């Protein structure tokens, strides 16, 4: 619309200006003609009266004078007549202009003295009249009086007004015709061809190759379309070649890499599109409060850590809530942006939520209800009807946005986590041809615990619209199968690990998530500089360093970790002034009271324990509370002699795997809670029960005193497991499983 206005408005402006100019000229000419005609009429009337007025003066007959001026009483355009004596006094005047007596007439004496006539516009009763005065002389040429004819000029202005109305009407009709003709021309020569090209691209984009029709456009636009057709044909041929070569390479390569995953995607998905949905976006744009400078950051999230490398390899579209305060500034007209910002590998589509939607759906139902329900950490779940309604509303908002993006051909949708339990059903209702997988990143509780949820049937029904549901470990798969069997009318197949409900079969499988092997891209010089900087900043030279990296969440066991370190220093005082624990803590869900209180509790506990053991410059705990990027965390991993993961209940916990994979020199020890999914894979870690503070404290001492060779042996085994079962293998297994379930 803006382009059309930019094209039409200048034309309309020029036409209006030209038309107005001609109108003004025509009006002026018409006004001059009418006034000239009026002057001639007044002159003729005055001259025709001259002889009669002369006899009136010579005979001194006032009665005749009055009869003469009253003749004009019934004239329409003639207002009246005035007869003056030689001294300028009024002898007779038409009755309807009797007020003319009071008008000041400085010009009258000049006319009588000069014996010359005068015609001019005069103001009378708030309007204009035309006055023509003719001196009357005797036979000797002496002035004996004067006659004044007064014409009404309103009819002149009425004629001019009507003229302007005709001009304006003509201009409006002309402008409307110009707009209509311009729109028709633009539609014919531009809009229709572009619309056909857009439709052609839509069919190409959605894979409807059978609907592609050749263009018959000519001229420059036809040349453009021809080039587009050639590029599209080249792309289709190139895709087929890539798919065939990718299938060959998959068979040859054993170690899972980004390249192998990319080949798998090309071979398995072909031209089918891949869409990922999560609440947390992988990249967010924020404006710094102090500097007011906008920058792009990666939020602290296990989902982001795992899925971003996969999307970099696969491409596709990631749909997520746009939560950054500058997110809207960087998206296009369809709320999309290419990411990563420095080298676009896939598309991020942002969904906007109001504060009420975010409060009810995210903070309310998802994180005060489902999160504590699934994490058995003795935090009571809270379920509110208003939160549930908002949760349904937001799930529908995401569903509508996804349906806008889905191509006509069958495609794949990969949903992340507990925020979207209703989303699969909403998508399948409109697009049963879409193959859907849901990965549950947190634990799944036993049936007794899940039955607390008042919306259990709706949640399970929504999830079972999926073709595949993945969990980190088999134990959670078993819990889900048992939950569906007890709480829902369905058929559970324990041999195939599937659930059949409403004619749809959903497969339940374990896919232990992992991390990218970013140790291969470590920059030794840069990392050493950062490590030395950290050593100096916190006075760590010669100290035994332990690290903890977590979101501030009651499931992560941060309180228990601090208590265990306190007990460790009490039981083994020889490590005072030798041991330092660094906690990197990212604030999370601070709007929820439980999390807000937890932050205050940790702050107070750290301060209390540091005061308890403070001696000179040494303090046992360094508590860094802010959002850390993966690049900022890496030097801490490299620096640490041990990493403590003490989650009270965790689906996997990728921090454990990140620490292991960062230890390329095979140094370091991992203390890992047995209540994490990672503990089932990383059996060479020092496994702990975070609830047992005494054993926890002893495990810290055991890890410190473990011989170097034993540390290397354990770390080598764990690194081999993580490198083999990396995030690309995890994604590859899911995609392989998903494509085997592809809808016809």
ABEGO torsion letter per residue (X at the ends): XAAAAAAAAAAAAAAAAAAAAAAAAAAAAAAAAAAAAAAAAAAAAAAAAAAAAAAAAAAGBAAAAAAAAAAAAABAABAEBBBBBAAGBBABBBAAAAAAAABBBAAAAAAAAAGBBBBBBBBBGGBBBBBBBBBBBBAAGBBAEBBBBBBBAAAAAAAAAAAAAAAAAAAAAAAAAAAAAAAAAAAAAAAAAAAAAAAAAAAAAAGBAAABBBBABBEAAAAAAAAAAAAAAAAAAAAAAAAAAAAAAAAABABBBAAAAAAAAAAAAEABBBBBBBABBABBBBBBAAAGBBBBBBBBBAAAAAAAAAAAAAEEBBBBBBABAAAAAABBAAGBBBOBAABBABBBBBBBBBAAAAAAAAABAAAAAAAAAABBAGBBBBBBAAAAAAAAAAAAAAAAAAAAABBABBBBBBBBEAABAAAAAAAAAABAABBBBBBBABBBBBAAAAAABAAAAAAAAAAAABABBBBABAAAAAAAAAAAAAABBBBBBAAAGBBBBGGBBBBBBBBBBBBBBAAAABBAAAAAAAAAAAAAAAGABGBBBBBBBBBBBAAAGAAAAAAAAAAAAAABAAABGABBBBBBBBBBGAABAAAAAAAAAAAAAAAAAAAAABBEABBABBBBBBBBBAAAAAAAAAABABBBBABABBAAGAAAAAAAAABAAGBEBBBBBAABAAAAABAABBBBBAABAAAAAAAAAAAAABBAAAAAAAAAAAAAAAAABBAAAAAAAAAAAAAAABBX
